């Protein structure tokens, strides 16, 4: 493989144990939407199932069906609400659904579907969900129609931010949700997402937490102390040359290199998910040394300037760390979130799952190797 993501399953297992402690031993719903944040939903779900996780959250019906088609039999909740035409398929594939308004409740009732439902409450995200004052009526309607309500939940919008205003806003959301924690005979009551688990887990009456990006040792504000980083993006040196004259580098001639400088071409580009915004400002690591990106990142390649410390070492085929310990710094450098760097990985980037430091499963475009 030219470019691949290494995913350390031992670190994933370590993080699950730590998250269990952070959440005061509540049940964990692993959020594996967007292909498990780029980590590979099917493989991650199977691994987490072996680690005792038995409920997963995805965004869409399509994501859920993919898991079912690959023999993932654990509970799966579709988080992003449902269209009417999707309801029968959700029932057929034994899925749990999120209901966000009265129309959706009525549609389930009209179709006479015995399908597990989570009621979504909008406590301040401003995206989807019942207003808090409408929940009692929704539950009354569900009881009258004999609907299978197994969960009630909400979502925190700024729980992963540490400024005082965000902390106070999150506390207000949690306070709004308190009245729903008292509801009896509902299996799952949940509001804590990744940021909530880390900062607001004390003295809560909910019984389920939703763990997303912290499974991989990071969240919106960077690496998490006490958790292990799971992900590293790697590539290889494709070409090396020492310039015989001053030269322009890459599309648009946005960078110049001087005679005698060594330029290496790396087999990763924006079609792999390494953003073009890193042009002329980012770097990669070769032989433990930072190598600055020179010129625009291309679709399939990028060029870097080789420092003098490794000019005598570097060879074609050498391993390149594209994003690793520095992933948060890279996200800040181009003013995007870690989420975007993770979920932007394309399918042509191979996924190499490590156990005990060696490849355990290797997935790429030509299948499992």
C-alpha positions as CSV (number, residue, x, y, z in Angstrom):
1,X,0.0,0.0,0.0
2,X,1.1,3.5,-0.8
3,X,-0.9,5.2,2.0
4,X,-2.5,3.6,5.0
5,X,-4.0,4.3,8.4
6,X,-2.7,2.2,11.3
7,X,-5.3,1.5,13.9
8,X,-4.0,0.1,17.2
9,X,-6.6,-2.4,18.5
10,X,-4.7,-2.8,21.8
11,X,-5.0,0.9,22.4
12,X,-8.7,0.8,21.5
13,X,-9.2,-1.9,24.1
14,X,-7.3,0.1,26.7
15,X,-9.5,3.2,26.0
16,X,-12.7,1.2,26.4
17,X,-11.6,0.2,29.9
18,X,-10.8,3.8,30.8
19,X,-14.0,5.2,29.3
20,X,-16.0,2.6,31.4
21,X,-14.3,4.1,34.5
22,X,-14.9,7.7,33.4
23,X,-18.6,6.9,32.8
24,X,-18.9,5.3,36.3
25,X,-19.5,1.9,34.8
26,X,-22.5,2.9,32.8
27,X,-23.3,1.0,29.6
28,X,-21.4,2.4,26.6
29,X,-23.0,3.0,23.2
30,X,-20.1,3.2,20.7
31,X,-20.8,5.8,18.0
32,X,-19.4,4.4,14.7
33,X,-21.1,6.7,12.2
34,X,-19.1,8.0,9.2
35,X,-17.3,4.6,8.9
36,X,-16.3,4.8,12.6
37,X,-14.8,8.2,12.1
38,X,-12.8,6.8,9.2
39,X,-11.5,3.8,11.2
40,X,-13.6,1.2,9.4
41,X,-17.0,0.6,11.0
42,X,-17.3,-3.1,10.4
43,X,-13.9,-4.0,11.8
44,X,-14.3,-1.6,14.7
45,X,-17.8,-2.9,15.5
46,X,-16.6,-6.5,15.6
47,X,-13.6,-5.6,17.8
48,X,-15.8,-3.6,20.2
49,X,-18.3,-6.3,20.4
50,X,-15.6,-8.7,21.5
51,X,-14.7,-6.1,24.2
52,X,-18.3,-6.2,25.6
53,X,-19.9,-3.3,23.7
54,X,-23.4,-4.4,22.6
55,X,-25.0,-1.3,21.3
56,X,-23.8,1.0,18.4
57,X,-24.9,4.3,17.1
58,X,-24.8,5.2,13.4
59,X,-26.2,8.2,11.4
60,X,-28.3,6.6,8.7
61,X,-30.2,3.5,7.7
62,X,-27.5,2.8,5.1
63,X,-24.8,2.7,7.7
64,X,-26.8,0.3,9.8
65,X,-27.6,-2.0,7.0
66,X,-23.9,-2.2,6.1
67,X,-23.2,-3.5,9.6
68,X,-26.0,-6.0,9.4
69,X,-24.8,-7.2,6.0
70,X,-21.4,-7.9,7.6
71,X,-23.0,-10.0,10.4
72,X,-22.9,-7.4,13.1
73,X,-25.7,-8.6,15.3
74,X,-25.6,-6.2,18.3
75,X,-28.1,-3.5,18.9
76,X,-27.9,-0.5,16.4
77,X,-29.5,2.9,16.9
78,X,-30.0,5.2,13.9
79,X,-29.3,8.6,15.4
80,X,-30.3,11.0,12.7
81,X,-34.0,10.5,12.6
82,X,-36.0,8.6,10.0
83,X,-37.9,9.2,6.8
84,X,-41.3,7.4,6.5
85,X,-40.1,5.2,3.6
86,X,-37.2,3.9,5.7
87,X,-39.3,2.5,8.6
88,X,-40.1,-0.9,7.2
89,X,-36.4,-1.5,6.4
90,X,-35.4,-0.5,9.9
91,X,-37.9,-3.1,11.2
92,X,-36.7,-5.7,8.8
93,X,-33.0,-5.3,9.8
94,X,-33.9,-5.3,13.5
95,X,-32.7,-1.7,14.1
96,X,-33.6,0.9,16.8
97,X,-34.7,4.3,15.5
98,X,-34.7,7.9,16.7
99,X,-38.0,9.8,16.6
100,X,-37.7,13.6,16.6
101,X,-41.3,14.8,16.1
102,X,-45.0,13.8,16.4
103,X,-45.3,13.1,12.6
104,X,-42.7,10.3,12.9
105,X,-44.5,8.8,15.9
106,X,-47.7,8.8,14.0
107,X,-46.0,7.1,11.0
108,X,-44.8,4.3,13.2
109,X,-48.2,3.9,14.7
110,X,-50.0,3.9,11.3
111,X,-47.7,1.2,10.0
112,X,-48.2,-0.8,13.2
113,X,-44.5,-1.4,13.5
114,X,-43.1,-2.9,16.7
115,X,-39.8,-1.2,16.4
116,X,-37.6,0.1,19.3
117,X,-37.8,3.9,19.5
118,X,-35.6,6.4,21.2
119,X,-37.2,9.8,21.7
120,X,-34.8,12.7,20.9
121,X,-35.2,15.9,23.0
122,X,-33.7,19.2,21.9
123,X,-32.2,20.7,25.1
124,X,-30.1,23.3,23.2
125,X,-28.4,21.8,20.2
126,X,-31.0,23.4,17.9
127,X,-30.9,20.7,15.3
128,X,-33.6,18.0,15.7
129,X,-35.8,16.7,18.5
130,X,-38.9,17.4,20.6
131,X,-39.1,20.5,22.6
132,X,-38.7,19.5,26.3
133,X,-42.3,20.7,27.0
134,X,-43.7,18.3,24.3
135,X,-42.1,15.1,25.6
136,X,-44.9,14.3,28.1
137,X,-47.4,14.4,25.2
138,X,-45.2,12.3,23.0
139,X,-44.9,9.6,25.6
140,X,-48.6,9.7,26.3
141,X,-49.3,9.2,22.6
142,X,-46.8,6.4,22.4
143,X,-48.4,4.6,25.3
144,X,-51.9,5.0,23.8
145,X,-50.6,3.5,20.5
146,X,-48.6,0.8,22.2
147,X,-45.3,2.0,20.7
148,X,-42.1,0.5,21.9
149,X,-40.3,3.4,23.5
150,X,-36.9,2.1,24.9
151,X,-34.9,5.2,25.1
152,X,-34.9,9.0,25.6
153,X,-31.9,11.2,24.9
154,X,-30.5,14.5,24.0
155,X,-27.2,15.9,22.6
156,X,-24.7,18.3,24.1
157,X,-23.4,21.0,21.7
158,X,-20.3,22.4,23.4
159,X,-19.4,19.7,26.0
160,X,-15.9,19.3,24.4
161,X,-15.1,23.0,24.9
162,X,-13.4,24.4,28.0
163,X,-14.3,28.1,28.1
164,X,-16.6,29.2,30.9
165,X,-19.5,30.1,28.6
166,X,-19.5,26.7,27.1
167,X,-19.3,25.0,30.5
168,X,-22.3,27.0,31.7
169,X,-24.3,26.3,28.6
170,X,-23.7,22.5,28.9
171,X,-24.8,22.7,32.6
172,X,-28.1,24.3,31.4
173,X,-28.6,21.5,28.9
174,X,-28.0,18.9,31.6
175,X,-30.4,20.6,33.9
176,X,-33.1,20.6,31.2
177,X,-32.6,16.9,30.8
178,X,-32.9,16.1,34.5
179,X,-36.7,15.7,34.4
180,X,-36.4,12.9,31.8
181,X,-33.9,11.0,34.0
182,X,-36.8,10.3,36.3
183,X,-39.0,8.5,33.7
184,X,-39.5,4.9,34.6
185,X,-39.7,1.8,32.5
186,X,-37.4,3.2,29.7
187,X,-34.4,1.1,29.1
188,X,-32.0,3.8,27.9
189,X,-31.7,7.3,29.2
190,X,-28.7,9.2,27.7
191,X,-27.2,12.6,27.1
192,X,-23.4,12.3,27.6
193,X,-21.4,12.3,24.4
194,X,-17.6,12.2,24.3
195,X,-17.0,15.6,25.8
196,X,-19.8,15.0,28.4
197,X,-18.2,11.7,29.5
198,X,-14.9,13.5,30.1
199,X,-16.2,16.5,31.9
200,X,-19.8,16.0,33.2
201,X,-20.1,12.4,34.3
202,X,-20.4,12.9,38.0
203,X,-23.7,12.3,39.9
204,X,-25.8,11.6,36.8
205,X,-28.9,9.4,36.8
206,X,-28.7,8.4,33.1
207,X,-27.7,4.9,32.4
208,X,-26.0,5.0,29.0
209,X,-23.2,7.1,27.5
210,X,-22.4,7.7,23.8
211,X,-18.7,7.3,23.2
212,X,-17.6,8.6,19.8
213,X,-14.2,10.1,18.9
214,X,-12.7,9.5,22.4
215,X,-12.6,5.8,21.5
216,X,-9.5,6.8,19.6
217,X,-7.9,8.9,22.3
218,X,-8.8,12.3,21.0
219,X,-11.6,14.8,21.0
220,X,-12.4,18.4,19.9
221,X,-9.6,19.9,22.1
222,X,-6.9,17.4,21.3
223,X,-5.3,14.3,22.7
224,X,-6.8,13.1,26.0
225,X,-4.6,12.5,29.0
226,X,-5.1,9.0,30.2
227,X,-6.2,7.6,26.9
228,X,-4.1,6.2,24.1
229,X,-4.0,7.4,20.5
230,X,-5.3,4.7,18.2
231,X,-4.7,6.3,14.8
232,X,-1.6,7.1,12.6
233,X,-1.7,8.0,8.9
234,X,1.3,6.8,7.0
235,X,2.7,6.8,3.5
236,X,5.9,6.2,1.6
237,X,8.6,8.1,-0.3
238,X,7.9,7.7,-4.0
239,X,10.7,9.8,-5.6
240,X,13.8,11.8,-4.5
241,X,15.8,14.4,-6.4
242,X,18.5,17.0,-5.7
243,X,17.8,20.1,-7.6
244,X,20.3,21.1,-10.3
245,X,18.9,24.7,-10.4
246,X,16.4,26.9,-8.7
247,X,13.0,25.4,-9.3
248,X,9.2,26.0,-9.0
249,X,7.4,23.2,-7.1
250,X,3.9,21.8,-7.8
251,X,0.7,23.3,-9.3
252,X,0.4,27.1,-9.4
253,X,4.2,27.6,-8.8
254,X,3.4,28.7,-5.2
255,X,6.8,27.5,-3.9
256,X,10.4,27.8,-5.0
257,X,13.3,25.6,-4.0
258,X,16.9,26.4,-4.4
259,X,19.7,24.6,-6.3
260,X,21.2,21.8,-4.2
261,X,18.1,21.3,-2.1
262,X,16.6,17.8,-1.9
263,X,12.9,17.3,-2.6
264,X,11.0,14.1,-1.9
265,X,7.7,13.2,-3.4
266,X,5.3,11.4,-1.0
267,X,2.4,9.1,-2.1
268,X,-0.4,10.9,-0.3
269,X,-2.7,13.7,-1.5
270,X,-6.0,15.4,-1.0
271,X,-7.8,12.5,-2.7
272,X,-6.6,10.4,0.3
273,X,-8.0,12.9,2.7
274,X,-4.8,14.9,3.4
275,X,-6.2,18.4,2.9
276,X,-4.9,20.8,0.3
277,X,-4.9,23.5,3.0
278,X,-1.6,22.0,4.2
279,X,0.1,23.3,1.1
280,X,3.2,25.2,2.0
281,X,2.4,25.2,5.7
282,X,2.2,21.5,6.9
283,X,4.8,18.9,7.3
284,X,5.4,15.1,7.5
285,X,7.8,13.1,9.5
286,X,10.6,10.9,8.0
287,X,13.2,9.1,10.1
288,X,11.9,11.1,13.1
289,X,12.5,14.5,11.4
290,X,9.9,17.0,10.4
291,X,10.0,17.7,6.6
292,X,8.1,20.8,5.4
293,X,5.6,20.5,2.6
294,X,6.7,22.5,-0.4
295,X,4.1,23.7,-2.9
296,X,0.5,22.7,-3.3
297,X,-0.7,19.3,-2.1
298,X,-1.7,17.4,-5.3
299,X,-4.5,14.9,-5.7
300,X,-2.3,11.9,-5.2
301,X,1.1,13.2,-4.1
302,X,2.8,16.0,-2.2
303,X,6.4,17.3,-2.1
304,X,8.6,17.9,0.9
305,X,12.0,19.5,1.5
306,X,14.4,17.1,3.1
307,X,16.5,18.5,5.9
308,X,20.2,18.0,5.9
309,X,20.0,15.6,9.0
310,X,18.5,12.8,6.8
311,X,19.8,13.5,3.3
312,X,22.1,10.6,3.6
313,X,19.5,8.3,5.1
314,X,16.4,8.8,3.0
315,X,15.5,6.2,0.3
316,X,12.6,5.5,-2.0
317,X,10.0,3.4,-0.1
318,X,10.9,4.9,3.3
319,X,7.9,5.1,5.7
320,X,6.4,8.6,6.2
321,X,4.2,9.6,9.2
322,X,1.7,11.9,7.7
323,X,-0.4,12.4,10.8
324,X,0.2,11.0,14.3
325,X,0.9,12.6,17.6
326,X,0.6,15.9,15.9
327,X,-2.9,15.5,14.6
328,X,-4.4,18.1,16.8
329,X,-1.7,20.6,15.9
330,X,-2.4,19.9,12.3
331,X,-6.1,20.5,12.7
332,X,-5.4,23.9,14.4
333,X,-2.9,24.8,11.7
334,X,-5.6,24.8,9.0
335,X,-8.4,25.7,11.4
336,X,-10.6,22.6,11.0
337,X,-11.6,19.9,13.5
338,X,-10.0,16.6,14.1
339,X,-13.3,15.1,13.1
340,X,-12.8,16.4,9.6
341,X,-9.3,15.0,9.3
342,X,-10.6,11.5,10.5
343,X,-13.7,11.3,8.4
344,X,-12.1,12.8,5.4
345,X,-9.9,9.7,4.8
346,X,-10.9,8.2,1.5
347,X,-11.6,4.5,0.9
348,X,-8.4,4.1,-1.1
349,X,-6.4,4.6,2.1
350,X,-5.8,1.1,3.4
351,X,-6.7,0.3,7.0
352,X,-4.1,-1.8,8.9
353,X,-5.3,-3.0,12.3
354,X,-2.5,-3.8,14.7
355,X,-2.4,-6.2,17.7
356,X,0.7,-6.5,19.8
357,X,2.4,-4.1,17.3
358,X,2.0,-6.2,14.2
359,X,-0.7,-6.3,11.5
360,X,-3.8,-8.3,12.6
361,X,-6.2,-7.3,9.8
362,X,-5.3,-5.4,6.6
363,X,-8.1,-3.9,4.5
364,X,-7.6,-2.1,1.2
365,X,-9.3,-1.6,-2.1
366,X,-8.6,-5.1,-3.3
367,X,-10.1,-6.6,-0.1
368,X,-8.8,-8.1,3.0
369,X,-5.2,-9.3,2.9
